[in-house]
């Protein structure tokens, strides 16, 4: 019987990468710490040094997803887009692309798995909503969006983009139709 090494360079990142692939290809039910350890070539107990249980793995995946999407939103906000409409459209397209490409991850991110998520997960989620909030605040300040409750506009933006993504991932509409719906949504939100 051969023994497997307990340490593995950056085991946490390796496990999260493999967990994302598994989630994308086989769904959440296929995720297990034991199987991830096997695929990483480490002992079945090795993942426990990074994830005390399956829920902590799911929380780490959700945190990673929120941070990745926040990075994309922050990049759009900082972009050289010529005008607000282009920035908002780019943010919407980025959001929908993420949601279509990583539908299972997005579902995990927005599905409450426990009533008291870890602080790092809460912070990652707040970071995403702060980025979207900043984009909305800029639109209101510039007179591009109707002055109203920014939080409601932020939620409306997220709901519409998730709805479009859901229609695409379910096969109800094509990706091209989803792109047209993004344009329609931006036209409804932004003043001419």
C-alpha positions as CSV (number, residue, x, y, z in Angstrom):
1,X,0.0,0.0,0.0
2,X,1.4,3.4,-1.0
3,X,1.0,6.3,1.3
4,X,-0.2,9.7,0.1
5,X,1.6,12.8,1.2
6,X,-0.4,15.1,3.6
7,X,1.1,18.3,2.3
8,X,0.6,19.5,-1.3
9,X,2.1,22.9,-2.2
10,X,-1.0,25.1,-2.0
11,X,-3.6,22.4,-1.2
12,X,-6.4,24.9,-0.4
13,X,-6.2,26.4,-3.9
14,X,-5.9,23.0,-5.6
15,X,-9.0,21.8,-3.7
16,X,-11.0,24.9,-4.6
17,X,-10.0,24.7,-8.2
18,X,-11.0,21.0,-8.4
19,X,-14.2,21.8,-6.4
20,X,-15.1,24.5,-9.0
21,X,-14.6,22.1,-11.9
22,X,-16.7,19.4,-10.1
23,X,-19.4,21.9,-9.4
24,X,-19.4,23.2,-13.0
25,X,-19.4,19.7,-14.5
26,X,-21.4,17.6,-12.1
27,X,-23.2,19.8,-9.7
28,X,-23.2,20.4,-6.0
29,X,-24.2,16.9,-5.0
30,X,-20.9,15.5,-6.5
31,X,-18.8,17.6,-4.1
32,X,-17.1,15.6,-1.4
33,X,-13.9,16.3,0.5
34,X,-12.9,12.7,0.2
35,X,-13.2,12.7,-3.6
36,X,-11.4,16.1,-3.9
37,X,-8.6,14.6,-1.8
38,X,-8.4,11.6,-4.1
39,X,-8.2,13.8,-7.2
40,X,-5.6,16.0,-5.6
41,X,-3.5,12.9,-4.7
42,X,-3.5,13.5,-0.9
43,X,-4.8,11.6,2.0
44,X,-8.5,11.7,2.7
45,X,-7.9,13.7,5.9
46,X,-5.6,16.4,4.3
47,X,-8.5,18.7,3.2
48,X,-9.6,18.9,6.8
49,X,-6.7,21.2,7.5
50,X,-8.4,23.8,5.2
51,X,-12.1,22.9,5.4
52,X,-13.5,21.5,8.6
53,X,-16.5,20.1,6.7
54,X,-18.3,20.2,3.4
55,X,-20.1,23.3,4.4
56,X,-16.9,25.2,4.9
57,X,-15.8,24.1,1.4
58,X,-19.1,25.4,0.0
59,X,-18.7,28.7,1.9
60,X,-15.1,29.0,0.5
61,X,-16.4,28.4,-3.1
62,X,-19.1,31.0,-2.6
63,X,-16.6,33.5,-1.2
64,X,-14.3,32.9,-4.2
65,X,-17.2,33.4,-6.6
66,X,-18.3,36.7,-4.9
67,X,-14.7,38.0,-5.0
68,X,-14.3,37.0,-8.7
69,X,-17.5,38.8,-9.7
70,X,-16.6,41.8,-7.5
71,X,-13.2,42.0,-9.3
72,X,-15.0,42.1,-12.6
73,X,-17.4,44.8,-11.4
74,X,-14.6,46.9,-10.0
75,X,-12.7,46.6,-13.3
76,X,-15.7,47.8,-15.2
77,X,-16.1,50.8,-12.8
78,X,-12.5,51.7,-13.2
79,X,-12.6,51.2,-17.0
80,X,-12.1,53.9,-19.6
81,X,-15.6,53.4,-21.0
82,X,-16.6,56.7,-22.7
83,X,-19.9,57.1,-20.9
84,X,-22.0,55.8,-18.0
85,X,-24.3,53.8,-20.3
86,X,-21.3,51.9,-21.7
87,X,-20.0,51.2,-18.2
88,X,-23.4,50.0,-16.9
89,X,-23.8,47.8,-20.1
90,X,-20.3,46.3,-19.6
91,X,-21.2,45.6,-15.9
92,X,-24.4,43.9,-16.9
93,X,-22.8,41.9,-19.6
94,X,-20.0,40.8,-17.2
95,X,-22.6,39.8,-14.6
96,X,-24.7,37.8,-17.1
97,X,-21.6,36.1,-18.6
98,X,-20.4,35.1,-15.1
99,X,-23.9,33.8,-14.3
100,X,-24.1,31.8,-17.5
101,X,-20.6,30.4,-17.4
102,X,-20.7,29.5,-13.7
103,X,-24.4,29.0,-13.1
104,X,-23.9,26.4,-10.4
105,X,-21.4,28.7,-8.6
106,X,-23.8,31.6,-8.8
107,X,-26.6,29.4,-7.4
108,X,-24.3,28.5,-4.5
109,X,-23.4,32.1,-3.9
110,X,-27.0,33.2,-3.6
111,X,-28.3,30.2,-1.8
112,X,-28.3,30.6,2.0
113,X,-26.7,27.4,3.4
114,X,-26.7,28.5,7.0
115,X,-28.0,31.4,9.0
116,X,-24.5,32.6,10.1
117,X,-22.0,32.6,7.2
118,X,-18.4,33.1,8.0
119,X,-17.2,36.7,8.1
120,X,-15.0,36.3,5.0
121,X,-18.1,35.1,3.0
122,X,-20.2,38.0,4.2
123,X,-17.4,40.4,3.4
124,X,-17.0,39.0,-0.2
125,X,-20.7,39.3,-0.8
126,X,-20.8,42.9,0.6
127,X,-17.8,43.7,-1.7
128,X,-19.8,42.7,-4.8
129,X,-22.9,44.7,-3.7
130,X,-20.7,47.7,-2.8
131,X,-19.2,47.6,-6.4
132,X,-22.7,47.5,-8.0
133,X,-23.8,50.1,-5.5
134,X,-21.0,52.4,-6.5
135,X,-22.0,52.0,-10.1
136,X,-25.6,52.9,-9.3
137,X,-24.6,55.8,-7.1
138,X,-22.4,57.2,-9.9
139,X,-25.4,57.0,-12.3
140,X,-27.7,58.8,-10.0
141,X,-25.1,61.5,-9.2
142,X,-24.5,62.0,-13.0
143,X,-28.2,62.2,-13.7
144,X,-28.1,59.1,-15.8
145,X,-30.5,57.1,-13.5
146,X,-33.7,58.3,-12.0
147,X,-33.0,59.6,-8.5
148,X,-34.5,57.0,-6.1
149,X,-33.5,54.6,-3.5
150,X,-30.0,53.4,-4.7
151,X,-30.4,50.1,-2.8
152,X,-33.6,49.3,-4.8
153,X,-31.9,50.1,-8.1
154,X,-29.0,47.9,-7.1
155,X,-31.3,45.0,-6.3
156,X,-33.3,45.6,-9.5
157,X,-30.1,45.6,-11.5
158,X,-29.0,42.3,-9.9
159,X,-32.4,40.7,-10.3
160,X,-32.7,41.6,-13.9
161,X,-29.2,40.3,-14.8
162,X,-29.8,37.1,-12.8
163,X,-33.1,36.7,-14.6
164,X,-31.6,37.1,-18.0
165,X,-28.8,34.6,-17.1
166,X,-31.4,32.1,-15.8
167,X,-33.3,32.4,-19.1
168,X,-30.1,31.7,-21.0
169,X,-28.9,28.8,-18.8
170,X,-32.3,27.1,-18.9
171,X,-32.3,27.2,-22.7
172,X,-35.4,29.4,-22.8
173,X,-33.5,32.0,-24.8
174,X,-30.2,32.1,-26.7
175,X,-27.2,33.9,-25.5
176,X,-27.7,36.4,-28.4
177,X,-31.3,37.0,-27.1
178,X,-29.9,37.5,-23.6
179,X,-27.5,40.1,-25.0
180,X,-30.4,41.9,-26.6
181,X,-32.3,41.8,-23.3
182,X,-29.3,43.4,-21.6
183,X,-29.5,46.3,-24.1
184,X,-33.2,46.6,-23.4
185,X,-32.7,46.6,-19.6
186,X,-30.0,49.3,-19.9
187,X,-32.3,51.4,-22.1
188,X,-35.0,51.2,-19.5
189,X,-32.7,52.1,-16.6
190,X,-30.6,54.9,-18.2
191,X,-32.0,58.3,-19.3
192,X,-31.7,59.1,-23.0
